[in-house]
Amino acid sequence: MRAVVLSGGLTHDFPATTACLTAELDAVGLTVEVHTDVDDALLALEGSALLVVNALRWTMTNAGVPERYRMQAGTEGASPSSGARAAFDAHLAAGGGLLAMHTAPICFDDWPEWADALGARWVWGHSQHPPLGPPVDVEVCGEHEIVDGVDGFTLVDEVYGDLEFTAAVTPLVQAAQPTDDHRVMPLLWAREHGGGRVVVDLLGHHPPSYAVEEHTEIVRRAIRWTGRA
């Protein structure tokens, strides 16, 4: 069984976190193929069990994007080709899985079907996360084989908030943002879409997030569930 990983982008150490994910994919028994080009990754999906997106790739020109990103759009901006989008649809239709990590809801802002698959999208000027800082207490709040029997845990990670949801999702893991109002945000959900299985895990900003035993167990189970491994 083969897993295709899309890795890369700005402001994160994607090589390091992709190495963490590769270790978990190996542990489940999947052969791993890592790509940093968007089209290369999506066009490689035929016959694969799982697509893992651990990347920050988007047009960088949509409304609300800070100027520090806009000025790099010419070299760093990305939008999947029509063929790549069709390959993704075919992957799901064949029962393939998608594990969307951390920044994945920011990706592919000009592709509505991407947000539909995840069930959520990042909206610049509205979505947000507090700075990486104090440890965050994470609560297991749903019932699913990905989280059954897993205790709550503490880790240092970014708690994304105020995403725009394109579908009803049932949070499996949540945490309060380390802000004055301590609003609780969903951080993990699993769903079926287009014939395939999708897990969105908004944790995973840096390698220490993957060093927490409970989070590692959740990631490994998410790989098994989405990849039907």
N, C-alpha and C positions, 0 to 999 in steps of 0.2 A: 504494500500500500504506500502511496506517495502523497506527500504534503508539499504544496507550493507556498512559499513565504514571500510576501512583498515587504521589503525593509527599506528604511531610509527617509531622509527629510531633515528639516532644520530643527535646531534648538534642543534636540534630544540625542542621547548616545544610543542610536538605534543598533549599531553593531553589537554593543554589549547586551542590550535587552534581547536582541534576536538570538544571540548565543544562548541566553537563558531559555528561550522558547525552544530552540533547536535541541537542547538537552532533554527537555520534556517530551518533545516529539520522538526523539530517539528512544526514550524510555518506554514509550507506548508501542514502539516497533515500526514507526513510519520512516520511510526514506525521505530525506529533506532536500528540497531544491530551493535555494534562496536567490531572489532576484531584487535588483534595485530599480529596474525600469518597469514602469506601470504596465505598459502593453506587453512586455516580455512575460511578466508574471501571469497576467490574465489569459494570454494566448497559450500558456503552458498548462492550462487547467485540464484539458481533455484527458480523461482517464485517471485523474487524481481523486483522492478521497477528501482532501481538505485544502482550503485556502486560508492562510493566516495573514492578516494584514496588521503589521506592526510598523506603521509608516505615518508620515505627515506630508501628504502630497495633495495639493489642491490648486486651483487656478491662481490664487493669491490676488485676484482682481475684483472679487465680489464685494458687495456693499459692506461697509463697516470694517474692512480689513485694515489694520494699522499700516502706516506708511512704511515702516521698517520691513514689512513683508512685500508691499506693493513694488518697492524699488528692486526687488529680486525676482519679480514674476517672470521676466524674460528668460532667466536661466534656471529657476527653480520651480516655476509653475508647471502644473501637470493636469491633463484631462484625458481620460481613456478614449481611444479611438472607437468607432462604431463596431469594429470587429472584436475589440477587447470586451466591450460591453455585452455583445452577443455571446461571447465565450463564457462570460460570467453567468449569464442567464441559463445557458446550456448546462453549465456545471451544477447549478442548483436543481434544474429540471431533472438531471440524471441522479439526484439524491446526494450530491456532494455537499460538504459542510463548509461553514465560514466561521472562523474565530477572529473576531474584530477586537483588537487590543487598544486600550488607552486613547490614542489620538485618532483612531479610525473614524469616528463620527465627524471629524473635521475634514476628512478626505473627500475629494470628488464632489465639490459643491455644485457643479453644473450637471450632475447626474442624479435626477430625482429618484431613480430606481435603486440607487445605492442606499439612500436614506430609508427608502421603503423596506429594503432587506434588513437593515439594522434595526429599524423601528424608531430611529432618532437621528437628529442632525445637530451639529454645532451652529449657532447663529451668532456671527460676529456682532458685537455691541450689546448682546443680551446674555449669551452663555458665558460662563466664567469659572475660574477656580482660584481660591486663595493661594498665596505663595506656599511653596514647599517649606515645611517647617516642623512644628511639633508633631509627635506621633498621633495617629488617628485611630480611634476605636471603631472597628468594623463589626457590624451585626449581621448574622445570618438571619434573614427575615422571611424566606420563602421555602417551599417544599419542592424538591427536584433531586434527581439522583446526583446532580453535580454538587449539591451542598448537603445532602442528607448525612447527618452524623458529624458534620464539621462544626466545631465550636467557633464563636466569635474570636477575633484576633486584633492585634494592634500592629500597625506598621507606619512607616513614613512614606507618604505618597500624596499625590494631588487628588483632591475630591472635586471632580467636575460637577457643575450645577447648572440648572436652567437651560438644559438642552430642549430643543423642540421635538416632541414626540410625534411621529407620523403614524403610529399604531399603538394600541393598548399593549403595554408590557407589564409583566408581573415581576417586581424586583425580587431577586434571590439574596442579594447582599446590599446593605446600605450603610451610610455613615453620615454623621453630622459634620457640616463644614466647620473648621476651626475659626469661626467668625463670631461677632457679638451676638447674632441671632441664632446661631447653631442650627441652621435649617438642615433637615435630613434629606440626603440625595440618594437615588438609586445608583448603584455602581456595577451591578451584574444582572443580566437577564438572559433567558434562553427562549427561543421561539422557532417555529417552523415557517418557512417562507419559500414559495416558488418551487416546492418539491424537496428542498433541502433543509438542513438544520443550521441555526445561527445562534451563536453565543456572543454577546457583547460584554467585555470586561474592561471597565474604565480605569482600573488600576494598572500598574506596570510602568510607571514613569521611568524608573531606573532599576538597576540590578538588585538593590536591597529589598525592593518589593517582592522579588522572586525568591529571596532567601528566607521569607517567612513561611514556615511549614504549611500552615493552613491555606495560604494563597497558592503555594505550589501544588497542593493537593487539588484545589479547585481548578487550576489551569490544566492539570493532567486529566481530570475527569471531563473537563470541557472538550479537550482534544478527543477523548474516547467517544463522547456523545456526538459531537459534530461530525467526526470522521467515521462513526459507526465501527470503531476499532475494538 
